[in-house]
Amino acid sequence: MPVHDFKSWTIEIDKTKLRQGIFLYCIGILLPFFMNTDNFRIYESLSKAADTHRFYYSLVVFLKLLLLNSIRSTSIYFSSFTIMEALQVKKGERRFVYSKVVLFYALIYLSFRVIDHISGAHYALGGTALCIFLFLTLVLEQEWCQDKTADKFIIMALLFVIVQVLNTYAPLNPFLFGQGEVSSDLRNLCLLLGHQKELNMVCMMILALLGVMFLAVLKLLRDEHNIKQVHREKEEMQAQLLQNRLAMVELRTYGEIQNIVHDLKTPITTIIGLSSLSQLACVDEKVTEYQGRIIRAADTMSEMVNEILREDCRTAVTVETLLRQVASFAAVNERMAACIDWSLRCKEARVLVNRTRMVRAFMNVLDNAYAACCEKSPPQILVRAERAGDRICITVADNGKGMSEEEKQTIWISGYSSKNSSGLGLPFVKSVVEKHGGTIGIESEVQKGTKVNVFLKEQTDETMEDSCSG
């Protein structure tokens, strides 16, 4: 939606609604050429009422006039309303409701003058426009009436028929209703023939019925809004409760893991120390080589323990080293490993990461990709690494079932899962990437697959030391 900014003033324009409104507005201006009193034979019925003195013909004139006015004016009022809805005038965060209502009234006035000029049909701007003007000001901008434009059209339609009935109600003539030429002729004839009482009775019955329907619709809309509001608040509370529960579980699990991993440091240190001593004392080259491998493996395990114990631990590694470690974990699932194609276009590029957490994050992405495409024939997963400016983009793409727009909005919510799992996978991935100063995005189309793009800053400072020592 385009926004035109004039310092602190903004005008938001819904182009689709604006085009629809202008189209209806033009139809409303041209409609009197095709629908008029001659087509509806209103004066012919008036003549019959005058000749026969029968109320039946007066009632027919009333109904024909009501139908004609409703059809001719509907497009004008509805199109003006649509144009009004297409424009939002704001100053900062504050909406100017009255500017929309003034625009609505100005559009009605302009259309009536144009119709009078080009077709000779005279539309009165009195009570009808005034009622709808006040209604728009007092009702349509209420919070409970903001959910659907269709609801506003239903309310306006009922109100419109009510005010058209009022246009033929003789006692309200002093209050700007019934100012049209045909309405005046009908009232004068009813006064002459003594049909005014019966016609007023019919008007009152119709008004009572429409009034009840109008109030009932308003009440239903307000009740519906209140129910939706309660439901939204309930969902928010449930989501917050789930977040709290997940946070407690994660905190408890993390604490337990911290204790277990901390206990691993002692035997690892012992392994490294004794292996180093035995290596110094040993003269057999083969045994010395094996002891060196043990020491290197223990050092790697010690680094992993440090990374688990310290979330802020970072190690500068090449993209090839990082993804090779991911590949070694993926190899545990032979079927998944068989369908992964690795494309590393920046093998020597370095990134500063907590390897344990980042590898786990990419494994979560690969698990999701395989779950989405495992039923395809054949399943395909592409892992590609390439430079993107000063960042490294690591992409995981699959040819799976893809996701709808609604699913893409919910995948980052903790607890959401389409696989009956814990729902912690992608939220965890997003958290890890963002804590590394990176970003993550998803591109997906239903039945066309999904692409996950992870952007990490490339580490170019060769002198930067790792933050995992100690």
C-alpha positions in Angstrom: 0.0 0.0 0.0 1.7 3.3 -1.1 2.2 5.9 1.6 2.7 9.6 0.7 4.4 11.5 3.5 4.1 15.2 4.1 6.4 15.6 7.1 4.3 14.1 10.0 1.2 13.7 7.8 0.7 10.5 5.9 -1.9 9.3 3.4 -2.3 5.6 3.0 -4.0 4.5 -0.3 -5.5 1.1 -1.0 -5.3 1.1 -4.8 -7.6 -1.8 -5.3 -10.4 -0.3 -3.2 -9.8 3.1 -4.9 -10.2 1.6 -8.4 -13.4 -0.2 -7.3 -14.8 2.9 -5.8 -14.2 5.1 -8.8 -15.7 2.4 -11.1 -18.9 2.3 -9.0 -19.0 6.1 -8.8 -19.0 6.4 -12.6 -21.8 3.8 -12.8 -23.9 5.8 -10.2 -23.5 9.0 -12.3 -24.7 7.3 -15.5 -27.4 5.1 -13.9 -30.2 7.8 -14.1 -30.0 7.6 -17.9 -31.2 4.0 -17.7 -33.3 4.0 -14.6 -35.8 6.8 -14.2 -39.4 7.5 -13.4 -40.4 6.8 -17.0 -38.9 3.3 -16.9 -40.7 2.6 -13.7 -44.0 4.2 -14.9 -44.3 6.0 -11.6 -46.4 8.9 -12.9 -48.7 6.4 -14.7 -49.4 4.8 -11.3 -49.9 8.3 -9.8 -52.5 9.0 -12.4 -54.3 5.8 -11.7 -54.3 6.6 -8.0 -55.8 10.0 -8.7 -58.4 8.6 -11.1 -59.5 5.6 -8.9 -58.9 7.1 -5.4 -57.6 3.6 -4.5 -54.8 3.4 -1.8 -53.4 0.3 -3.7 -52.0 2.5 -6.4 -50.6 5.0 -3.9 -48.8 2.1 -2.2 -47.5 0.9 -5.6 -46.1 4.4 -6.3 -44.4 4.4 -2.9 -42.8 1.0 -3.4 -41.7 1.8 -7.0 -40.2 5.1 -5.7 -38.5 3.3 -2.8 -37.0 0.7 -5.2 -35.9 3.3 -7.8 -34.2 5.6 -5.3 -32.5 2.7 -3.5 -31.0 1.3 -6.8 -30.0 4.7 -8.2 -28.4 6.0 -5.0 -26.8 2.8 -3.8 -23.9 2.9 -6.2 -23.3 6.6 -5.3 -23.3 6.0 -1.6 -21.4 2.7 -1.7 -18.8 4.0 -4.2 -18.2 7.1 -2.0 -17.9 4.8 1.0 -15.4 2.6 -0.8 -13.3 5.6 -1.9 -13.4 6.8 1.7 -12.3 3.4 3.0 -9.4 3.4 0.5 -7.9 6.5 2.0 -6.4 6.7 5.5 -5.2 10.1 6.7 -2.8 10.0 9.7 -0.6 12.4 11.7 1.9 10.2 13.3 -0.1 7.3 14.7 -3.3 9.2 15.0 -6.0 8.6 12.4 -8.2 11.5 11.3 -11.7 10.0 11.0 -13.5 13.2 10.3 -11.4 13.8 7.2 -12.8 10.6 5.7 -16.4 11.6 6.6 -16.0 15.0 5.0 -14.6 13.4 1.9 -17.6 11.1 1.8 -20.1 14.0 2.1 -18.1 16.0 -0.6 -18.2 13.0 -3.0 -22.0 12.7 -2.5 -22.5 16.4 -3.1 -20.4 16.4 -6.3 -22.1 13.4 -7.7 -25.6 14.9 -7.2 -24.6 18.1 -8.9 -23.1 16.2 -11.8 -26.2 14.0 -12.2 -28.4 17.1 -12.1 -26.3 18.8 -14.7 -26.0 15.9 -17.3 -29.3 14.0 -16.8 -31.7 16.5 -15.2 -32.4 14.0 -12.4 -32.6 16.0 -9.1 -31.2 14.3 -6.0 -31.9 16.0 -2.7 -28.9 16.2 -0.3 -31.0 16.6 2.8 -31.8 14.1 5.5 -30.5 11.0 3.7 -27.0 12.2 3.4 -27.1 13.8 6.8 -28.2 10.5 8.5 -25.5 8.5 6.8 -23.0 11.3 7.6 -23.8 11.1 11.3 -23.8 7.3 11.2 -20.3 7.1 9.6 -19.1 9.5 12.3 -20.6 7.8 15.3 -20.7 4.1 14.4 -18.4 2.9 11.7 -15.3 4.1 13.4 -16.0 2.2 16.6 -13.5 -0.5 17.3 -16.0 -3.3 17.1 -17.0 -2.2 13.6 -13.5 -2.3 12.2 -13.1 -6.1 11.5 -14.6 -6.5 8.0 -15.5 -4.1 5.2 -18.4 -6.4 4.3 -19.9 -5.9 7.7 -19.9 -2.1 7.1 -21.6 -2.6 3.8 -24.4 -4.7 5.4 -24.9 -2.0 8.1 -24.9 0.7 5.5 -27.4 -1.1 3.2 -29.9 -1.4 6.1 -29.4 2.2 7.1 -29.8 3.3 3.4 -33.1 1.5 3.0 -34.3 3.1 6.3 -33.5 6.6 5.2 -35.1 6.0 1.8 -38.3 5.0 3.6 -38.0 8.2 5.6 -37.9 10.1 2.4 -41.5 9.2 1.7 -42.7 9.7 5.3 -44.8 12.9 5.1 -44.6 14.1 8.8 -40.7 14.3 8.5 -40.8 16.7 5.5 -39.8 19.7 7.7 -36.7 17.7 8.8 -35.2 17.6 5.3 -36.6 14.2 4.3 -38.6 13.7 1.2 -37.3 16.7 -0.7 -37.4 15.0 -4.1 -39.9 16.1 -6.7 -41.6 12.7 -7.0 -41.8 12.3 -3.2 -43.5 15.6 -2.9 -46.0 14.7 -5.6 -46.8 11.4 -3.8 -47.3 13.2 -0.5 -49.5 15.9 -2.0 -51.6 13.2 -3.8 -52.0 11.3 -0.5 -53.1 14.4 1.3 -55.6 15.1 -1.5 -57.0 11.6 -1.5 -56.9 11.0 2.3 -54.3 8.2 1.9 -51.7 9.9 4.2 -52.6 8.0 7.3 -52.5 4.6 5.6 -49.2 5.4 3.9 -47.7 6.6 7.2 -48.8 3.4 8.8 -47.0 1.3 6.1 -43.9 3.4 6.5 -43.9 2.9 10.3 -44.3 -0.8 9.9 -41.4 -1.0 7.4 -39.3 1.3 9.6 -40.0 -0.8 12.7 -39.0 -4.0 10.9 -35.8 -2.5 9.4 -34.9 -0.8 12.7 -35.1 -4.1 14.6 -32.9 -5.8 11.9 -30.5 -2.8 12.0 -30.1 -2.9 15.8 -29.8 -6.7 15.7 -27.0 -6.6 13.2 -25.2 -4.0 15.3 -25.5 -6.1 18.4 -24.4 -9.3 16.5 -21.3 -7.5 15.2 -20.5 -6.1 18.6 -20.9 -9.5 20.3 -18.8 -11.1 17.6 -16.1 -8.6 18.1 -16.1 -9.2 21.9 -15.9 -13.0 21.4 -13.0 -12.5 19.0 -11.3 -10.2 21.5 -11.7 -12.7 24.3 -10.5 -15.5 22.0 -7.4 -13.5 21.0 -6.6 -12.7 24.6 -7.0 -16.4 25.5 -4.6 -17.4 22.7 -2.1 -14.8 23.8 -2.3 -16.1 27.4 -1.9 -19.7 26.2 1.1 -18.7 24.0 2.7 -16.9 26.9 2.1 -19.9 29.2 3.6 -22.2 26.6 6.6 -19.9 26.3 7.1 -19.9 30.0 6.8 -23.6 30.2 9.3 -24.1 27.4 11.7 -21.6 29.0 11.5 -23.5 32.3 12.1 -26.9 30.6 15.0 -25.4 28.6 16.5 -23.8 31.7 16.2 -27.0 33.7 17.6 -29.1 30.8 20.4 -26.7 30.2 21.3 -26.8 33.9 21.4 -30.5 33.9 23.5 -30.6 30.8 25.9 -28.0 32.3 26.4 -30.2 35.3 27.0 -33.4 33.2 29.3 -31.7 30.8 31.2 -30.0 33.6 31.8 -33.4 35.1 33.3 -34.6 31.8 36.1 -32.1 32.0 38.0 -34.0 34.7 38.3 -37.3 32.9 39.2 -35.5 29.6 41.9 -33.6 31.4 43.2 -36.8 32.9 43.2 -38.5 29.4 45.1 -35.6 27.9 47.7 -35.5 30.8 48.4 -39.2 30.9 48.5 -39.6 27.1 51.1 -36.8 27.0 53.2 -38.4 29.7 53.0 -41.8 28.1 53.9 -40.3 24.7 57.0 -38.8 26.1 58.1 -42.1 27.7 57.2 -44.3 24.7 59.8 -45.1 22.1 57.5 -47.1 19.7 56.6 -44.8 16.8 53.3 -46.5 16.1 52.1 -46.2 19.8 53.3 -42.6 19.9 51.2 -41.9 16.8 48.1 -43.4 18.4 48.7 -41.5 21.6 48.9 -38.3 19.5 45.6 -39.1 17.9 44.1 -39.7 21.4 45.4 -36.3 22.6 44.0 -34.5 19.5 40.6 -36.1 19.9 40.6 -35.3 23.6 41.5 -31.7 22.8 38.6 -31.5 20.3 36.3 -32.9 23.0 37.6 -30.4 25.5 36.8 -27.6 23.1 33.3 -28.9 22.6 32.8 -29.1 26.3 33.9 -25.5 26.6 31.5 -24.4 23.9 28.6 -26.2 25.7 29.5 -24.7 29.0 30.0 -21.2 27.6 27.3 -20.1 25.2 29.4 -17.0 24.2 32.3 -19.2 23.3 33.4 -18.5 19.7 36.0 -20.2 17.5 37.2 -19.0 14.1 36.8 -21.9 11.6 36.6 -22.2 7.9 33.3 -22.8 6.2 34.7 -26.2 5.0 35.5 -27.3 8.5 32.2 -26.2 9.9 30.2 -28.0 7.2 32.4 -31.0 7.3 31.5 -31.4 10.9 27.8 -31.0 10.0 28.3 -33.7 7.3 29.8 -36.1 9.8 26.7 -35.8 12.0 24.4 -36.1 9.0 26.1 -39.3 8.0 24.5 -41.1 11.0 21.3 -41.1 8.9 22.5 -42.9 5.8 19.3 -42.1 3.8 19.5 -38.4 4.5 23.2 -38.3 3.8 22.7 -40.0 0.5 20.4 -37.2 -0.8 22.5 -34.3 0.3 24.6 -32.4 -2.4 27.3 -30.2 -1.0 28.4 -27.1 -3.0 31.1 -25.0 -1.2 32.2 -22.0 -3.2 34.1 -20.3 -0.4 35.8 -23.2 1.4 38.5 -21.1 3.0 36.2 -18.3 4.2 36.2 -18.1 8.0 33.4 -17.5 10.4 33.5 -17.0 14.2 31.0 -19.4 15.7 30.2 -21.6 18.6 30.8 -24.8 16.6 28.7 -27.1 18.8 25.6 -24.9 18.7 26.0 -23.9 15.1 26.4 -27.5 14.0 23.3 -28.5 16.0 21.4 -25.6 14.3 22.3 -26.8 10.8 21.4 -30.3 11.8 18.0 -29.1 12.7 17.6 -27.4 9.3 18.7 -30.6 7.6 16.3 -32.7 9.6 13.4 -30.5 8.6 14.5 -30.5 5.0 14.7 -34.3 4.9 11.4 -34.7 6.6 9.8 -32.4 4.0 11.3 -34.3 1.0 11.8 -37.9 2.1 8.6 -39.0 0.3 9.7 -37.5 -3.0 11.3 -39.6 -5.7 14.1 -38.8 -5.5 14.5 -36.6 -2.4 17.1 -33.9 -3.0 18.8 -31.5 -0.5 21.4 -29.0 -1.6 23.7 -27.3 0.9 25.5 -24.4 -0.8 28.0 -21.9 0.8 28.9 -18.7 -1.0 29.9 -15.1 -0.4 27.3 -12.4 -0.3 29.0 -9.1 0.2 30.8 -9.2 3.6 28.8 -12.1 4.7 28.7 -15.9 4.1 25.4 -17.3 2.9 24.8 -20.9 3.7 21.7 -22.2 1.9 19.8 -25.5 2.6 17.3 -26.2 -0.2 15.0 -29.2 -0.6 12.5 -30.3 -3.2 9.8 -31.2 -0.6 6.2 -30.2 -0.1 6.9 -26.6 0.7 4.9 -24.3 3.0 2.0 -22.0 2.7 2.2 -18.3 3.7 0.3 -19.0 6.9 2.8 -21.8 7.8 5.8 -19.4 7.1 4.3 -17.0 9.6 4.2 -19.6 12.4 7.4 -21.7 12.0 9.4 -19.3 14.2 6.9 -19.7 17.1 8.2 -21.9 19.9 6.0 -25.0 20.3 4.7 -24.9 16.7 5.3 -28.1 14.8 3.8 -29.8 11.7 5.5 -33.1 12.6 4.1 -33.7 16.2 7.5 -32.8 17.6 8.5 -30.4 20.4 8.4 -27.4 18.0 11.8 -26.1 19.3 13.8 -26.8 16.1 13.5 -23.6 13.9 13.1 -21.2 16.8 16.3 -22.7 18.2 18.1 -22.2 14.9 16.9 -18.6 14.6 18.1 -17.9 18.2 21.6 -19.4 17.5 22.0 -17.5 14.2 20.9 -14.2 15.7 23.2 -14.6 18.8 26.0 -15.0 16.3 25.1 -11.7 14.7 23.6 -13.4 11.7 20.2 -13.5 10.0 18.0 -16.3 8.7 15.3 -16.3 6.1 13.0 -18.8 4.4 11.7 -19.0 0.8 9.0 -21.6 0.2 6.2 -22.5 -2.2 3.7 -25.3 -1.8 4.8 -28.4 -3.7 7.9 -26.6 -5.0 10.2 -26.9 -2.0 11.8 -24.8 0.7 15.1 -22.8 0.8 16.6 -21.7 4.2 19.3 -19.0 3.9 21.6 -18.4 6.8 23.9 -15.3 6.7 27.0 -15.1 8.9 29.6 -12.4 9.0 32.8 -13.4 7.4 35.8 -13.3 9.7 38.7 -11.5 8.0 40.8 -10.4 11.0 43.5 -13.1 11.2 44.8 -11.8 14.5 41.5 -12.2 16.4 41.8 -14.8 19.1 39.2 -17.4 19.9 37.1 -16.7 22.9 37.0 -20.3 24.2 40.3 -20.4 26.1 40.2 -21.3 29.8 
